[in-house]
Amino acid sequence: MQETSFAECIVLRLTYVVNFLKF
């Protein structure tokens, strides 16, 4: 398992949620 990929996935999801909440 790649830690970088896992971290990126979390960041992408968090960013998506934040953007969704903003709009």
MARKOLGU-488654 format. One line per 8 residues: number of its first residue (from 0); their letters; for each residue x, y, z of N, C-alpha, C. Coordinates in steps of 0.05 Angstrom, whole numbers. Layout:
// residues N
NUM) A) X,Y,Z,X,Y,Z,X,Y,Z | ...
END
This chain:
// residues 23
0) MQETSFAE) 17,-24,0,0,0,0,18,25,0 | 10,44,-16,26,69,-18,14,90,1 | 30,99,19,20,120,38,13,146,23 | 29,152,3,24,177,-12,-4,176,-25 | -10,154,-38,-36,152,-52,-59,153,-31 | -55,139,-9,-76,140,12,-80,168,22 | -59,182,27,-61,210,37,-74,227,16 | -67,224,-9,-78,240,-31,-108,235,-32
8) CIVLRLTY) -116,210,-29,-145,203,-30,-160,218,-9 | -149,219,15,-162,232,38,-164,262,32 | -142,274,23,-142,302,17,-163,309,-4 | -164,292,-25,-183,298,-46,-212,296,-35 | -217,277,-18,-244,274,-7,-250,298,11 | -231,306,27,-236,329,45,-241,354,29 | -225,358,8,-228,382,-9,-256,381,-22 | -264,357,-31,-290,355,-44,-313,362,-25
16) VVNFLKF) -311,352,0,-331,357,20,-332,387,27 | -309,399,30,-307,428,37,-320,444,15 | -313,438,-10,-324,453,-33,-354,449,-34 | -363,425,-29,-392,419,-30,-406,435,-9 | -395,437,15,-408,451,37,-408,481,31 | -387,491,18,-386,520,12,-409,527,-7 | -413,510,-27,-434,515,-47,-460,501,-39
END
